[in-house]
Amino acid sequence: MEGLELINGEKVACEAIMASFGVKLNDDFLAGLILKKDAVGFKYVVGSTYESSLKGLFIVGPLNTGQDQVVIAAGEGAVAAIEINRRLLEEKDVQSKLAGVGHA
């Protein structure tokens, strides 16, 4: 790529172009769920660990009210994964303690 030609014929030299094509979210798979959305009803509201209003459902990337960048979505995914792992370890610990009850 050498550049970009604008509608008016002006040429802008560049090596790469990053574009955004529309604002339709690919969220049809969430249609049957009752989830809290932002004030305009477009994106999903999440907490600090990216958990939605439905406990156990984490939403990262362009579907939540944060920034729409791949690198940010990856970081959000890491935060969500840490929280999911913490909960699984906590549940495993509780189950281990319950399994030990009555065994002396």
Buried (B, 14 or more C-beta within 10 A) or exposed (E): EEEEEEEEEEEEEEEEEEEEEEEEEEBEEBEEEEBEBEEEEEBBBBEEBBBBBBEEBBBBBBBBBBEEEEEBBEBBBEBBBEBBEEEEEEEEEEEEEEEEEEEE
